[in-house]
């Protein structure tokens, strides 16, 4: 695989990551706007899951 191919694949991955992040952010904002969740609940759950992930990495 040539260096150009690798750089092209990295570029594609960055584009996919951007689009996924945009969709996820949009969904979260819609859920908050509609009162399904609060920003505080989202932050709390994010911290909780991050702690679990960190704990599992240490095992």
Backbone as ProteinMPNN parsed JSONL, in Angstrom:
{"seq_chain_A": "XXXXXXXXXXXXXXXXXXXXXXXXXXXXXXXXXXXXXXXXXXXXXXXXXXXXXXXXXXX", "coords_chain_A": {"N_chain_A": [[0.853, -1.172, 0.0], [0.614, 2.164, -0.885], [2.01, 5.317, 0.223], [0.34, 7.42, -0.467], [-2.133, 6.133, -0.672], [-2.526, 5.418, 1.999], [-2.661, 7.935, 3.227], [-4.96, 8.871, 1.985], [-6.875, 7.09, 3.015], [-6.731, 7.783, 5.731], [-7.684, 10.385, 5.57], [-10.314, 9.856, 4.754], [-11.24, 8.493, 7.036], [-11.138, 10.555, 8.899], [-13.135, 12.231, 7.891], [-15.389, 10.593, 8.137], [-15.406, 10.314, 10.934], [-15.899, 12.982, 11.656], [-18.502, 13.341, 10.597], [-19.949, 11.414, 12.057], [-19.626, 12.428, 14.653], [-20.962, 14.868, 14.364], [-23.613, 14.015, 13.881], [-24.139, 12.655, 16.288], [-23.883, 14.756, 18.149], [-25.973, 16.387, 17.259], [-28.192, 14.724, 17.788], [-28.064, 14.54, 20.612], [-28.458, 17.241, 21.31], [-31.072, 17.6, 20.316], [-32.486, 15.807, 21.979], [-32.112, 17.068, 24.444], [-33.308, 19.578, 23.915], [-35.951, 18.748, 23.573], [-36.584, 17.963, 26.077], [-36.14, 15.402, 26.953], [-33.822, 14.483, 28.134], [-31.572, 16.014, 30.489], [-28.906, 18.425, 30.371], [-27.27, 18.156, 32.569], [-27.807, 15.501, 33.383], [-26.755, 14.156, 31.186], [-24.022, 14.828, 31.336], [-23.406, 13.678, 33.797], [-23.865, 10.92, 33.259], [-21.973, 10.527, 31.27], [-19.571, 10.921, 32.692], [-19.808, 8.778, 34.467], [-19.718, 6.52, 32.725], [-17.187, 6.91, 31.652], [-15.566, 6.526, 33.883], [-16.021, 3.811, 34.316], [-14.914, 2.753, 31.981], [-12.217, 3.493, 32.287], [-11.598, 2.054, 34.569], [-11.905, -0.57, 33.62], [-9.843, -0.644, 31.755], [-7.639, -0.766, 33.371], [-7.588, -3.32, 34.309]], "CA_chain_A": [[0.0, 0.0, 0.0], [1.461, 3.346, -1.005], [1.798, 6.405, 1.194], [-0.827, 8.174, -0.928], [-3.306, 5.349, -0.276], [-2.67, 5.527, 3.446], [-3.129, 9.294, 3.515], [-6.345, 8.933, 1.517], [-7.686, 6.368, 3.993], [-6.781, 8.619, 6.937], [-8.587, 11.491, 5.255], [-11.675, 9.303, 4.784], [-11.579, 8.224, 8.429], [-11.399, 11.851, 9.542], [-14.437, 12.685, 7.403], [-16.387, 9.735, 8.783], [-15.425, 10.699, 12.345], [-16.575, 14.282, 11.739], [-19.938, 13.155, 10.354], [-20.503, 10.691, 13.211], [-19.661, 13.379, 15.767], [-22.014, 15.83, 14.068], [-24.904, 13.351, 14.092], [-24.287, 12.406, 17.717], [-24.124, 16.052, 18.783], [-27.326, 16.8, 16.883], [-29.142, 13.896, 18.535], [-28.024, 14.967, 22.012], [-29.096, 18.558, 21.403], [-32.51, 17.407, 20.143], [-33.007, 15.193, 23.204], [-32.129, 18.119, 25.47], [-34.326, 20.558, 23.518], [-37.284, 18.166, 23.758], [-36.772, 17.678, 27.49], [-36.007, 13.971, 27.218], [-32.729, 14.435, 29.094], [-30.992, 17.333, 30.789], [-27.465, 18.487, 30.163], [-26.668, 17.641, 33.797], [-27.894, 14.04, 33.309], [-25.82, 13.722, 30.157], [-22.672, 14.955, 31.88], [-23.285, 12.671, 34.848], [-23.75, 9.6, 32.622], [-20.687, 10.519, 30.569], [-18.538, 10.701, 33.706], [-19.98, 7.416, 34.966], [-19.214, 5.572, 31.732], [-15.751, 7.118, 31.528], [-14.959, 5.858, 35.043], [-16.087, 2.37, 34.062], [-13.934, 2.451, 30.927], [-10.889, 3.625, 32.875], [-11.44, 0.912, 35.476], [-11.729, -1.787, 32.815], [-8.532, -0.588, 31.122], [-6.643, -1.097, 34.369], [-7.663, -4.75, 34.677]], "C_chain_A": [[0.9, 1.238, 0.0], [1.105, 4.387, 0.051], [0.571, 7.238, 0.818], [-2.117, 7.457, -0.527], [-3.579, 5.473, 1.213], [-3.204, 6.902, 3.827], [-4.582, 9.483, 3.08], [-7.278, 8.248, 2.512], [-7.815, 7.158, 5.296], [-7.74, 9.782, 6.728], [-10.044, 11.029, 5.304], [-12.129, 9.034, 6.206], [-11.897, 9.511, 9.181], [-12.773, 12.385, 9.137], [-15.564, 11.891, 8.047], [-16.523, 10.101, 10.255], [-16.155, 12.024, 12.534], [-18.087, 14.114, 11.583], [-20.608, 12.429, 11.517], [-20.628, 11.618, 14.417], [-20.779, 14.396, 15.571], [-23.399, 15.238, 14.316], [-25.148, 13.129, 15.578], [-24.59, 13.7, 18.472], [-25.535, 16.552, 18.487], [-28.378, 16.023, 17.661], [-29.205, 14.31, 20.007], [-28.741, 16.302, 22.18], [-30.613, 18.457, 21.235], [-33.146, 16.792, 21.391], [-33.101, 16.209, 24.338], [-33.227, 19.133, 25.156], [-35.745, 20.04, 23.772], [-37.559, 17.766, 25.209], [-36.687, 16.201, 27.843], [-34.909, 13.734, 28.256], [-32.292, 15.862, 29.396], [-29.493, 17.268, 30.519], [-26.732, 17.894, 31.371], [-26.679, 16.11, 33.803], [-26.881, 13.478, 32.307], [-24.388, 13.752, 30.685], [-22.428, 13.888, 32.944], [-23.08, 11.277, 34.256], [-22.411, 9.477, 31.892], [-19.553, 10.238, 31.545], [-18.593, 9.278, 34.242], [-19.386, 6.389, 34.0], [-17.706, 5.69, 31.54], [-15.023, 6.432, 32.68], [-14.943, 4.347, 34.854], [-15.036, 1.972, 33.029], [-12.513, 2.504, 31.465], [-10.598, 2.447, 33.788], [-11.17, -0.369, 34.697], [-10.371, -1.808, 32.13], [-7.431, -1.021, 32.081], [-6.609, -2.563, 34.757], [-6.746, -5.595, 33.839]], "O_chain_A": [[1.835, 1.335, 0.796], [0.048, 4.334, 0.679], [-0.153, 7.707, 1.696], [-3.078, 8.093, -0.095], [-4.727, 5.616, 1.634], [-4.103, 7.013, 4.661], [-5.343, 10.185, 3.745], [-8.352, 8.767, 2.816], [-8.89, 7.196, 5.895], [-8.52, 10.117, 7.619], [-10.904, 11.732, 5.835], [-13.277, 9.312, 6.552], [-12.815, 9.549, 10.0], [-13.491, 12.935, 9.971], [-16.576, 12.459, 8.455], [-17.637, 10.19, 10.77], [-16.942, 12.172, 13.469], [-18.86, 14.683, 12.354], [-21.715, 12.79, 11.918], [-21.637, 11.586, 15.122], [-21.471, 14.745, 16.527], [-24.26, 15.896, 14.9], [-26.246, 13.386, 16.073], [-25.463, 13.724, 19.34], [-26.209, 17.08, 19.371], [-29.352, 16.605, 18.14], [-30.291, 14.415, 20.576], [-29.544, 16.466, 23.099], [-31.36, 19.147, 21.929], [-34.225, 17.212, 21.81], [-34.065, 16.204, 25.103], [-33.994, 19.505, 26.044], [-36.632, 20.808, 24.143], [-38.646, 17.285, 25.526], [-37.118, 15.796, 28.922], [-35.049, 12.891, 29.142], [-32.604, 16.794, 28.654], [-28.902, 16.19, 30.451], [-25.712, 17.221, 31.223], [-25.688, 15.484, 34.18], [-26.239, 12.457, 32.556], [-23.633, 12.799, 30.494], [-21.363, 13.27, 32.981], [-22.209, 10.534, 34.71], [-21.794, 8.412, 31.909], [-18.676, 9.42, 31.267], [-17.558, 8.645, 34.449], [-18.642, 5.499, 34.411], [-17.026, 4.694, 31.295], [-13.974, 5.821, 32.473], [-13.964, 3.683, 35.194], [-14.349, 0.963, 33.194], [-11.693, 1.648, 31.134], [-9.493, 1.904, 33.786], [-10.306, -1.16, 35.074], [-9.797, -2.88, 31.939], [-6.415, -1.574, 31.661], [-5.697, -3.0, 35.46], [-6.689, -6.811, 34.021]]}, "name": "protein", "num_of_chains": 1, "seq": "XXXXXXXXXXXXXXXXXXXXXXXXXXXXXXXXXXXXXXXXXXXXXXXXXXXXXXXXXXX"}
